[in-house]
Amino acid sequence: MNFVKIPENGASWTGTLCYTIATGLDLPSDVSVEIVDAISGELLGRRRLYSITEAEFDIAPYVRNAVADATPSSETIALSPSARCVVVRAGGVESPRRMFYRAAVDCAKAHMLSSAKQPSVVARGDAIRLTLFARSAVRVTVVNKSVPSPIALSTINTEGMPVEVAISTSSYTGLSDTISVTIVLDNMYTLSYVYNIIEPAPLCRRIAWYNTEGGIECYTFPRSVRESVGAELMANISGHAPRLRGIVARYRLLSAVEMREEVERIVGIVFSPEVFECSDKECSRVKLVDRTIAFDDHGGLRRVELNIEKEWGQRL
């Protein structure tokens, strides 16, 4: 058994990930194929190829299914759930490891996958979330510049996986705290950011999504408007009164007046297949009824509108 062709390291699972195998036999035979997460050992999928001497198959659907329920990490620093390190086993032979990401990554370089132009002002209670890529290690240092405090230091071995960083802001209780975040990738590349922690405004909602680079982006919508609440009834076939199936609330979120560069960044929400609402501790996927980009009279970007649907009683 030989692997004639395998995908490039760093390819995206949103496209095709085709493998070609050859049995090396003159007569056709059946071959069992397993797709396995090389880090966790989890079986991502299995398929049977019938009567082949050579065959090509696409494992992208198996990888997509494995990350379909992934949400942004709520840990301070953790491997991203949106990437997988995969090996394929066929006829007792194992393929070389391959890393597959939400968006294709140049594995020879270190990257900041989130936008470097995220706002430097963050409301207390809204976690700062970033996605980074490094071949071996990421180190994050957080210093409170407003008052004397210990340095918060975290280091993680990446194993070639993207890393999601979530920096909690709940512990900053001053009227205006300033924190410095220093990120070191592969002990070589240093990134530095300064954030001002301010008092949160009422009715604000923190929304997160993945950009086209595969990095987490966040934006705090300053306004939440409850538009409607609807009850869904389920007919009772026995002739009794209908039963209540559920109550649904729909909300509208409107972005604030922002600079053009910031509106261009948050427009990515409209094109991201997965959108999340985030608190300081956790993220949960939201169901979008629709998402709209509004333009001004001269064709310039004006704002982003989201209409979200949730079961009544769920926090929005």
Residue frames as qw, qx, qy, qz and C-alpha x, y, z in Angstrom:
[[0.000, 0.889, 0.458, 0.000, 0.00, 0.00, 0.00],
 [0.435, -0.007, 0.033, 0.900, 1.35, 3.41, -1.01],
 [0.093, 0.840, 0.333, -0.418, 0.13, 6.97, -0.59],
 [0.570, 0.391, 0.379, 0.615, 0.61, 8.33, -4.10],
 [0.067, 0.517, 0.104, 0.847, -0.73, 11.79, -3.33],
 [0.346, -0.599, -0.608, 0.389, -1.59, 13.68, -0.14],
 [0.055, 0.946, 0.234, 0.217, -2.70, 17.29, 0.46],
 [0.367, 0.534, -0.311, 0.695, -0.27, 20.09, 1.23],
 [0.432, -0.400, -0.580, 0.563, 0.45, 20.81, 4.87],
 [0.043, -0.307, -0.174, 0.935, -1.53, 23.88, 5.93],
 [0.134, -0.266, -0.663, -0.687, -4.44, 23.36, 3.51],
 [0.412, -0.067, 0.279, -0.865, -7.97, 24.46, 4.36],
 [0.190, 0.193, 0.959, -0.085, -10.68, 21.95, 5.20],
 [0.432, 0.550, 0.277, -0.659, -13.26, 24.25, 3.57],
 [0.503, 0.523, -0.486, -0.487, -12.09, 22.93, 0.18],
 [0.969, 0.083, -0.202, -0.114, -11.10, 19.43, -0.92],
 [0.323, -0.663, 0.673, -0.057, -8.43, 17.32, 0.82],
 [0.914, 0.286, -0.164, -0.239, -7.76, 14.53, -1.65],
 [0.452, -0.500, 0.735, 0.078, -5.61, 11.47, -0.96],
 [0.792, 0.387, -0.367, -0.296, -4.62, 8.91, -3.60],
 [0.582, -0.432, 0.685, -0.069, -3.61, 5.38, -2.60],
 [0.674, 0.394, -0.554, -0.287, -2.32, 2.44, -4.65],
 [0.904, -0.328, 0.202, -0.183, -2.48, -1.13, -3.39],
 [0.035, -0.638, 0.749, 0.176, 0.53, -2.32, -5.43],
 [0.569, 0.049, 0.818, -0.072, -1.43, -5.47, -6.37],
 [0.025, 0.034, -0.725, -0.687, -2.35, -6.72, -9.83],
 [0.228, -0.482, -0.807, -0.255, -5.85, -7.76, -8.78],
 [0.274, -0.564, -0.011, -0.779, -8.41, -5.32, -7.32],
 [0.438, -0.256, -0.779, 0.369, -9.10, -5.61, -3.61],
 [0.328, -0.843, -0.329, -0.270, -11.18, -3.94, -0.90],
 [0.437, 0.197, -0.396, 0.783, -9.44, -1.38, 1.33],
 [0.384, -0.801, -0.451, 0.086, -10.57, 0.06, 4.66],
 [0.325, 0.477, -0.118, 0.808, -9.57, 3.69, 5.27],
 [0.442, -0.717, -0.461, 0.282, -9.51, 5.49, 8.63],
 [0.187, 0.699, -0.057, 0.688, -9.16, 9.25, 9.17],
 [0.679, -0.498, -0.427, 0.330, -7.65, 9.91, 12.61],
 [0.117, -0.958, 0.134, -0.227, -6.79, 12.98, 14.69],
 [0.723, 0.313, -0.469, 0.398, -3.05, 12.52, 15.21],
 [0.001, 0.472, -0.485, 0.736, -2.98, 14.47, 18.48],
 [0.602, -0.249, 0.385, -0.654, -6.03, 13.13, 20.33],
 [0.116, -0.089, 0.986, 0.077, -6.29, 9.75, 18.58],
 [0.537, 0.386, 0.446, -0.603, -9.97, 10.44, 17.84],
 [0.360, 0.214, 0.803, 0.425, -11.41, 8.57, 14.86],
 [0.216, 0.382, -0.012, -0.898, -12.83, 11.24, 12.57],
 [0.748, 0.376, -0.043, -0.545, -14.22, 8.89, 9.95],
 [0.459, -0.187, 0.849, 0.182, -14.00, 5.54, 8.22],
 [0.688, 0.481, -0.084, -0.537, -14.79, 4.48, 4.69],
 [0.724, -0.052, 0.672, 0.148, -14.52, 1.33, 2.60],
 [0.344, 0.604, -0.443, -0.566, -13.10, 1.35, -0.93],
 [0.844, 0.105, 0.503, -0.152, -14.28, -1.61, -3.00],
 [0.823, 0.328, 0.382, 0.263, -12.37, -3.49, -5.70],
 [0.183, 0.968, -0.158, -0.066, -9.53, -1.03, -6.31],
 [0.830, 0.072, -0.064, 0.549, -5.89, -1.05, -7.29],
 [0.275, 0.018, -0.109, 0.955, -5.71, 2.76, -7.04],
 [0.134, -0.771, -0.603, -0.156, -8.25, 5.25, -5.71],
 [0.137, 0.267, -0.172, 0.938, -8.64, 8.93, -4.83],
 [0.357, -0.679, -0.642, -0.020, -10.85, 10.06, -1.96],
 [0.009, 0.612, -0.089, 0.786, -11.62, 13.36, -0.24],
 [0.466, -0.328, -0.707, 0.420, -11.42, 13.54, 3.57],
 [0.003, -0.248, 0.093, -0.964, -12.53, 17.20, 3.86],
 [0.578, -0.466, -0.334, -0.581, -16.14, 16.30, 4.84],
 [0.770, -0.339, -0.494, 0.221, -14.84, 14.24, 7.78],
 [0.419, -0.017, -0.290, 0.860, -12.61, 17.08, 9.00],
 [0.214, -0.368, -0.145, -0.893, -15.42, 19.63, 8.58],
 [0.695, -0.477, -0.449, -0.295, -17.75, 17.46, 10.66],
 [0.698, -0.223, -0.465, 0.496, -15.11, 17.20, 13.37],
 [0.252, -0.077, -0.209, 0.942, -14.88, 20.98, 13.79],
 [0.163, -0.545, -0.542, -0.619, -18.53, 21.80, 13.09],
 [0.524, -0.752, -0.393, -0.076, -19.34, 22.19, 16.80],
 [0.591, -0.063, -0.248, 0.765, -16.16, 24.06, 17.69],
 [0.121, -0.954, -0.238, -0.133, -16.52, 27.34, 19.55],
 [0.275, 0.727, -0.367, 0.512, -13.93, 29.94, 20.47],
 [0.622, -0.118, -0.643, 0.432, -11.95, 28.91, 23.49],
 [0.383, -0.862, -0.115, -0.312, -12.88, 30.39, 26.86],
 [0.817, -0.347, -0.102, 0.450, -9.50, 29.45, 28.31],
 [0.199, -0.859, 0.170, 0.439, -6.78, 32.02, 28.83],
 [0.248, 0.620, -0.631, -0.395, -4.68, 30.30, 26.14],
 [0.736, 0.035, 0.663, -0.136, -5.55, 27.07, 24.34],
 [0.217, -0.054, 0.782, 0.582, -5.17, 25.23, 21.05],
 [0.459, 0.205, -0.120, -0.856, -7.82, 26.33, 18.57],
 [0.612, 0.165, 0.746, -0.206, -10.69, 23.87, 18.00],
 [0.606, 0.687, 0.058, -0.397, -10.90, 25.01, 14.36],
 [0.386, 0.634, -0.651, -0.160, -7.84, 23.05, 13.14],
 [0.951, -0.170, 0.226, -0.125, -6.95, 19.37, 13.03],
 [0.000, 0.594, -0.783, -0.182, -3.74, 17.37, 12.74],
 [0.894, 0.178, 0.135, -0.388, -4.69, 14.33, 10.65],
 [0.109, -0.366, 0.883, 0.271, -3.25, 10.98, 9.60],
 [0.819, 0.206, -0.131, -0.520, -4.94, 8.54, 7.21],
 [0.403, -0.310, 0.861, -0.015, -4.56, 4.80, 7.66],
 [0.804, 0.370, -0.136, -0.446, -5.11, 2.40, 4.78],
 [0.920, 0.236, -0.312, 0.021, -4.15, -1.26, 4.49],
 [0.837, -0.402, -0.109, 0.355, -1.89, -1.11, 7.54],
 [0.517, 0.200, 0.040, 0.831, 0.01, 1.94, 6.24],
 [0.163, -0.829, -0.371, 0.384, -0.18, 5.41, 7.81],
 [0.415, 0.768, 0.135, 0.469, 0.19, 8.66, 5.89],
 [0.376, 0.097, -0.300, 0.871, 2.45, 11.49, 7.08],
 [0.086, -0.649, -0.544, 0.525, 0.81, 13.98, 9.44],
 [0.165, 0.428, 0.349, 0.817, -0.95, 16.91, 7.86],
 [0.027, -0.417, -0.472, 0.776, -2.32, 20.06, 9.51],
 [0.044, 0.516, 0.628, 0.581, -5.61, 21.33, 8.13],
 [0.088, -0.270, -0.364, 0.887, -7.03, 24.73, 9.06],
 [0.307, 0.722, 0.508, -0.356, -10.16, 26.83, 8.63],
 [0.436, 0.883, -0.115, -0.131, -8.16, 29.02, 6.23],
 [0.873, 0.287, -0.155, 0.363, -4.95, 27.94, 4.49],
 [0.435, -0.871, 0.195, 0.121, -1.86, 28.73, 6.58],
 [0.571, 0.641, -0.460, 0.228, 1.78, 29.10, 5.54],
 [0.873, -0.468, -0.119, 0.070, 3.30, 26.70, 8.05],
 [0.708, 0.207, -0.165, 0.654, 6.78, 28.13, 7.50],
 [0.087, 0.452, -0.135, 0.878, 5.87, 31.44, 9.16],
 [0.137, -0.413, -0.702, 0.563, 4.41, 32.76, 12.40],
 [0.078, -0.466, -0.444, -0.761, 1.21, 34.76, 12.02],
 [0.223, 0.236, 0.546, -0.772, -1.32, 36.81, 13.88],
 [0.071, 0.334, 0.851, 0.399, -4.51, 35.44, 12.33],
 [0.033, -0.819, -0.523, 0.231, -6.84, 37.94, 13.99],
 [0.310, 0.829, 0.122, 0.450, -6.83, 41.50, 12.75],
 [0.539, -0.083, -0.307, 0.780, -4.04, 43.63, 14.19],
 [0.040, -0.289, -0.072, -0.954, -6.43, 46.61, 14.02],
 [0.415, -0.587, -0.695, -0.032, -8.93, 45.52, 16.65],
 [0.192, -0.853, -0.025, -0.484, -10.06, 48.40, 18.90],
 [0.418, 0.247, -0.630, 0.606, -7.80, 49.17, 21.84],
 [0.371, -0.233, 0.374, -0.817, -10.76, 50.08, 24.07],
 [0.460, -0.157, -0.863, -0.142, -12.51, 47.10, 25.69],
 [0.564, -0.537, 0.018, -0.628, -15.44, 47.12, 28.10],
 [0.187, -0.337, 0.840, -0.382, -14.89, 45.36, 31.41],
 [0.703, 0.133, 0.586, -0.379, -16.45, 41.92, 31.15],
 [0.787, 0.590, -0.069, -0.169, -15.62, 41.57, 27.44],
 [0.785, -0.319, 0.392, 0.358, -12.72, 39.18, 26.94],
 [0.230, 0.751, -0.461, -0.413, -9.94, 40.14, 24.53],
 [0.873, 0.085, 0.479, 0.018, -9.76, 37.29, 22.00],
 [0.250, 0.741, -0.509, -0.361, -7.00, 36.69, 19.46],
 [0.972, 0.114, 0.202, 0.040, -5.90, 33.80, 17.23],
 [0.044, -0.804, 0.555, 0.207, -2.19, 33.20, 16.64],
 [0.974, 0.217, -0.060, 0.027, -0.16, 30.71, 14.66],
 [0.086, -0.775, 0.626, -0.007, 3.33, 29.56, 15.61],
 [0.710, 0.284, -0.635, -0.112, 5.22, 26.41, 14.72],
 [0.543, 0.041, -0.752, 0.371, 6.35, 25.52, 18.24],
 [0.347, -0.460, -0.622, 0.531, 5.30, 27.85, 21.08],
 [0.065, -0.730, -0.222, -0.643, 3.32, 30.93, 22.06],
 [0.407, -0.303, -0.549, 0.665, 3.99, 33.01, 25.18],
 [0.116, -0.756, -0.339, -0.548, 1.56, 35.68, 26.38],
 [0.372, -0.191, -0.485, 0.768, 2.37, 38.26, 29.05],
 [0.162, -0.782, -0.423, -0.428, -0.30, 40.56, 30.53],
 [0.380, -0.122, -0.405, 0.823, 0.64, 43.54, 32.71],
 [0.105, -0.877, -0.467, -0.022, -1.75, 45.97, 34.39],
 [0.445, 0.327, -0.054, 0.832, -0.18, 49.36, 33.75],
 [0.270, -0.736, -0.184, -0.592, -2.71, 51.31, 35.81],
 [0.612, -0.684, 0.268, -0.292, -1.94, 49.85, 39.25],
 [0.005, -0.521, 0.852, -0.058, 0.90, 47.67, 40.59],
 [0.912, 0.005, 0.191, -0.362, 0.06, 44.04, 39.90],
 [0.597, -0.286, 0.705, 0.253, 1.81, 40.75, 39.18],
 [0.317, 0.407, -0.600, -0.612, 2.56, 39.80, 35.60],
 [0.841, 0.141, 0.427, -0.302, 0.19, 37.17, 34.20],
 [0.133, 0.554, -0.732, -0.374, 2.27, 34.82, 32.05],
 [0.867, 0.142, 0.420, -0.228, 1.07, 31.86, 29.98],
 [0.102, 0.524, -0.737, -0.414, 3.02, 29.62, 27.61],
 [0.860, 0.183, 0.387, -0.277, 1.73, 26.85, 25.35],
 [0.273, -0.264, 0.796, 0.471, 3.39, 24.37, 23.00],
 [0.543, 0.388, -0.051, -0.743, 1.43, 24.64, 19.78],
 [0.587, 0.042, 0.798, 0.131, 2.27, 21.37, 17.97],
 [0.130, 0.050, 0.622, 0.770, 1.65, 23.37, 14.79],
 [0.041, -0.672, -0.735, -0.079, -1.92, 24.25, 15.80],
 [0.029, -0.626, -0.064, -0.777, -3.37, 27.77, 15.91],
 [0.320, -0.267, -0.673, 0.611, -3.72, 29.14, 19.43],
 [0.196, -0.739, -0.374, -0.525, -6.68, 31.10, 20.71],
 [0.301, -0.006, -0.499, 0.813, -5.99, 33.61, 23.46],
 [0.323, -0.741, -0.445, -0.386, -8.80, 34.88, 25.70],
 [0.305, 0.117, -0.462, 0.825, -7.80, 37.54, 28.22],
 [0.281, -0.705, -0.650, 0.043, -10.41, 38.14, 30.92],
 [0.127, 0.458, -0.076, 0.877, -11.16, 41.74, 31.85],
 [0.550, -0.659, -0.440, -0.266, -13.56, 41.11, 34.76],
 [0.695, -0.411, -0.329, 0.489, -10.85, 41.47, 37.39],
 [0.302, 0.161, 0.000, 0.940, -10.06, 45.06, 36.38],
 [0.185, -0.717, -0.656, 0.147, -12.25, 47.09, 38.71],
 [0.234, -0.399, -0.056, 0.885, -10.79, 50.58, 38.32],
 [0.397, 0.743, 0.248, -0.478, -12.63, 53.34, 36.52],
 [0.622, 0.737, -0.243, -0.107, -9.96, 53.18, 33.82],
 [0.734, -0.412, 0.494, 0.219, -7.42, 50.35, 33.70],
 [0.521, 0.716, -0.405, -0.229, -4.74, 49.95, 31.05],
 [0.852, -0.243, 0.453, 0.100, -3.19, 46.57, 30.29],
 [0.240, 0.684, -0.601, -0.337, -0.21, 45.72, 28.14],
 [0.939, 0.074, 0.323, -0.091, -0.24, 42.42, 26.23],
 [0.094, 0.683, -0.665, -0.287, 3.02, 41.04, 24.84],
 [0.951, 0.162, 0.215, -0.154, 2.94, 37.97, 22.58],
 [0.081, -0.629, 0.721, 0.280, 6.05, 36.01, 21.59],
 [0.922, 0.293, 0.031, -0.250, 5.80, 33.47, 18.74],
 [0.927, 0.240, -0.137, 0.254, 8.42, 30.72, 18.45],
 [0.629, -0.591, 0.001, 0.504, 10.70, 32.71, 20.80],
 [0.483, 0.086, 0.350, 0.798, 11.43, 35.02, 17.86],
 [0.009, -0.478, -0.400, -0.782, 8.53, 37.24, 16.85],
 [0.148, -0.364, -0.602, 0.695, 7.15, 39.74, 19.37],
 [0.107, -0.591, -0.479, -0.640, 3.80, 41.54, 19.16],
 [0.177, -0.227, -0.549, 0.785, 2.72, 44.20, 21.64],
 [0.188, -0.596, -0.522, -0.581, -0.74, 45.68, 22.27],
 [0.030, -0.050, -0.522, 0.851, -2.21, 48.11, 24.80],
 [0.267, -0.534, -0.705, -0.383, -5.87, 47.97, 25.83],
 [0.166, -0.207, 0.345, -0.900, -7.89, 50.44, 27.88],
 [0.225, -0.383, -0.895, 0.037, -10.53, 48.75, 30.05],
 [0.203, -0.198, 0.046, -0.958, -13.60, 50.95, 30.50],
 [0.409, 0.169, 0.672, -0.594, -16.98, 50.72, 32.21],
 [0.137, 0.247, 0.862, 0.422, -19.43, 48.71, 30.04],
 [0.360, 0.005, -0.081, -0.929, -22.46, 50.44, 28.62],
 [0.586, 0.147, 0.666, -0.438, -25.92, 48.86, 29.17],
 [0.782, 0.478, 0.259, -0.303, -27.40, 46.54, 26.54],
 [0.249, 0.693, -0.619, -0.273, -24.03, 45.96, 24.82],
 [0.965, 0.021, 0.248, -0.082, -23.37, 42.52, 23.28],
 [0.177, -0.631, 0.683, 0.322, -19.99, 41.00, 22.44],
 [0.894, 0.385, 0.122, -0.196, -20.08, 39.11, 19.13],
 [0.337, -0.546, 0.688, 0.340, -17.28, 36.92, 17.73],
 [0.853, 0.484, 0.093, -0.172, -16.69, 35.36, 14.33],
 [0.717, -0.200, 0.443, 0.499, -13.88, 33.83, 12.23],
 [0.254, 0.781, -0.211, -0.530, -12.29, 36.03, 9.59],
 [0.827, 0.519, -0.167, -0.135, -10.98, 34.88, 6.19],
 [0.273, 0.618, -0.702, 0.225, -7.56, 34.15, 7.74],
 [0.728, -0.204, -0.654, 0.035, -9.11, 31.73, 10.24],
 [0.268, 0.070, -0.541, 0.794, -8.69, 34.10, 13.19],
 [0.184, -0.683, -0.676, 0.207, -11.19, 35.15, 15.84],
 [0.070, 0.351, 0.058, 0.932, -12.56, 38.68, 15.57],
 [0.190, -0.561, -0.711, 0.378, -14.70, 40.44, 18.18],
 [0.022, -0.360, -0.148, -0.921, -16.96, 43.47, 18.19],
 [0.027, -0.387, -0.719, 0.577, -19.16, 44.92, 20.90],
 [0.050, -0.551, -0.557, -0.619, -22.52, 46.00, 19.52],
 [0.044, 0.086, -0.410, 0.907, -23.66, 49.01, 21.52],
 [0.526, 0.029, 0.131, -0.840, -27.37, 48.46, 21.18],
 [0.025, -0.127, -0.988, -0.088, -29.75, 45.52, 21.56],
 [0.474, 0.031, 0.014, -0.880, -33.39, 45.99, 20.59],
 [0.315, 0.175, 0.923, -0.136, -36.01, 43.36, 21.38],
 [0.257, 0.079, -0.444, -0.854, -38.22, 43.33, 18.31],
 [0.746, -0.110, -0.277, -0.596, -40.62, 40.46, 18.81],
 [0.272, -0.203, 0.896, -0.285, -41.54, 37.46, 20.87],
 [0.668, 0.096, -0.408, -0.615, -43.49, 34.65, 19.25],
 [0.608, -0.181, 0.705, -0.317, -45.10, 31.49, 20.57],
 [0.412, 0.243, -0.763, -0.436, -45.01, 28.32, 18.49],
 [0.725, -0.091, 0.427, -0.532, -47.87, 25.90, 19.04],
 [0.082, 0.186, -0.950, -0.239, -47.99, 22.19, 18.29],
 [0.686, -0.100, -0.241, -0.679, -51.33, 20.73, 17.22],
 [0.387, -0.177, 0.845, -0.323, -52.72, 17.87, 19.29],
 [0.338, 0.056, -0.765, -0.546, -54.03, 15.13, 17.01],
 [0.129, -0.284, -0.924, 0.222, -56.27, 13.72, 19.77],
 [0.139, -0.704, -0.535, -0.446, -58.57, 16.73, 19.53],
 [0.467, -0.695, -0.332, 0.435, -57.40, 18.46, 22.70],
 [0.055, 0.988, -0.039, -0.141, -56.13, 22.02, 22.88],
 [0.703, 0.564, -0.265, 0.344, -52.79, 22.66, 21.12],
 [0.743, -0.544, -0.081, 0.382, -49.65, 22.54, 23.23],
 [0.039, 0.963, -0.244, -0.110, -46.94, 25.15, 23.49],
 [0.911, 0.246, -0.084, 0.321, -43.82, 24.01, 21.62],
 [0.608, -0.182, -0.098, 0.767, -41.63, 26.98, 22.42],
 [0.041, 0.967, 0.185, -0.172, -41.27, 30.74, 22.63],
 [0.686, 0.216, 0.161, 0.675, -38.82, 32.53, 20.37],
 [0.118, -0.893, -0.084, 0.425, -37.35, 36.00, 20.88],
 [0.657, 0.488, 0.199, 0.538, -35.84, 37.99, 18.02],
 [0.337, -0.796, -0.023, 0.502, -33.36, 40.79, 18.62],
 [0.581, 0.746, 0.051, 0.322, -31.66, 43.33, 16.42],
 [0.603, -0.539, 0.074, 0.583, -28.05, 44.44, 16.92],
 [0.420, 0.885, 0.080, 0.185, -26.78, 47.62, 15.29],
 [0.699, -0.020, -0.106, 0.707, -23.12, 48.57, 15.03],
 [0.183, -0.809, -0.171, 0.532, -22.08, 52.04, 16.19],
 [0.435, 0.896, -0.092, 0.024, -20.77, 54.86, 14.01],
 [0.789, -0.373, 0.298, 0.386, -17.21, 53.68, 13.32],
 [0.005, 0.682, -0.497, -0.536, -14.20, 54.63, 11.24],
 [0.744, 0.436, -0.317, -0.394, -14.12, 53.11, 7.76],
 [0.325, 0.412, -0.846, 0.092, -11.37, 50.62, 8.68],
 [0.288, -0.066, 0.812, -0.504, -13.39, 49.34, 11.63],
 [0.733, 0.316, 0.188, -0.572, -16.57, 48.94, 9.58],
 [0.616, 0.483, -0.577, -0.231, -14.55, 47.02, 6.96],
 [0.071, 0.285, -0.916, 0.274, -13.36, 44.67, 9.71],
 [0.416, 0.101, 0.719, -0.548, -16.77, 43.98, 11.23],
 [0.673, 0.354, -0.239, -0.604, -18.37, 43.45, 7.82],
 [0.265, 0.294, -0.917, -0.051, -16.70, 40.02, 8.08],
 [0.409, 0.068, 0.737, -0.533, -19.55, 38.97, 10.37],
 [0.684, 0.404, 0.028, -0.607, -21.85, 38.95, 7.36],
 [0.677, 0.467, -0.525, -0.220, -19.69, 36.43, 5.49],
 [0.041, -0.369, 0.883, -0.287, -18.67, 34.17, 8.39],
 [0.583, -0.188, -0.711, -0.345, -20.56, 30.85, 8.53],
 [0.591, -0.450, -0.614, 0.266, -20.32, 30.77, 12.34],
 [0.051, -0.619, 0.136, -0.772, -21.14, 33.66, 14.67],
 [0.559, -0.313, -0.685, 0.347, -20.94, 33.55, 18.47],
 [0.298, -0.846, 0.005, -0.442, -22.06, 35.65, 21.41],
 [0.652, 0.111, -0.546, 0.514, -19.33, 35.85, 24.03],
 [0.496, -0.860, -0.041, -0.114, -19.25, 36.70, 27.69],
 [0.087, -0.807, 0.572, -0.119, -16.05, 36.98, 29.69],
 [0.538, -0.337, 0.761, -0.131, -16.12, 33.23, 30.38],
 [0.534, 0.170, 0.818, 0.131, -17.79, 31.47, 27.45],
 [0.263, 0.288, -0.412, -0.824, -19.04, 31.68, 23.88],
 [0.515, 0.302, 0.783, -0.175, -22.19, 30.23, 22.36],
 [0.161, 0.148, 0.662, 0.717, -23.29, 30.01, 18.75],
 [0.331, 0.437, 0.335, -0.766, -26.14, 32.30, 17.78],
 [0.422, 0.448, 0.744, 0.259, -28.81, 31.75, 15.15],
 [0.010, 0.354, -0.132, -0.926, -28.91, 34.64, 12.71],
 [0.519, 0.611, 0.558, -0.211, -32.22, 35.25, 10.96],
 [0.586, 0.724, 0.141, 0.335, -30.47, 37.74, 8.69],
 [0.518, -0.511, 0.071, 0.682, -27.37, 39.96, 8.53],
 [0.391, 0.854, 0.296, 0.173, -27.23, 43.23, 6.63],
 [0.474, -0.161, 0.066, 0.863, -24.60, 45.71, 5.47],
 [0.157, 0.902, 0.374, -0.148, -26.00, 49.25, 5.28],
 [0.521, 0.173, 0.202, 0.811, -24.43, 51.80, 2.91],
 [0.007, 0.613, 0.222, -0.758, -24.69, 55.57, 2.93],
 [0.535, 0.757, 0.227, -0.300, -25.98, 57.68, 0.01],
 [0.265, 0.806, -0.475, -0.233, -22.52, 57.75, -1.57],
 [0.888, 0.230, -0.395, -0.056, -21.94, 53.98, -1.44],
 [0.148, 0.522, -0.702, 0.461, -19.70, 54.01, 1.63],
 [0.528, -0.247, -0.799, 0.147, -19.99, 51.41, 4.36],
 [0.322, -0.612, 0.042, -0.721, -22.22, 52.67, 7.14],
 [0.480, -0.379, 0.625, -0.484, -23.01, 49.90, 9.62],
 [0.334, 0.034, -0.931, -0.147, -23.75, 46.21, 10.16],
 [0.640, -0.214, 0.203, -0.710, -27.11, 44.90, 11.38],
 [0.210, 0.071, -0.975, 0.017, -27.74, 41.45, 12.84],
 [0.705, -0.251, -0.014, -0.663, -31.11, 39.88, 13.59],
 [0.137, 0.250, -0.929, 0.237, -30.72, 37.09, 16.14],
 [0.758, -0.284, -0.289, -0.511, -33.22, 34.44, 17.15],
 [0.137, 0.249, -0.863, 0.418, -33.10, 32.68, 20.53],
 [0.455, -0.469, -0.754, -0.068, -35.38, 30.61, 22.70],
 [0.329, -0.770, -0.019, -0.546, -37.21, 32.73, 25.25],
 [0.787, -0.614, 0.058, -0.005, -35.31, 32.76, 28.52],
 [0.817, 0.076, 0.034, 0.571, -31.84, 32.43, 26.94],
 [0.260, -0.757, 0.020, 0.599, -29.51, 35.32, 27.63],
 [0.610, 0.642, 0.226, 0.407, -28.74, 37.59, 24.68]]
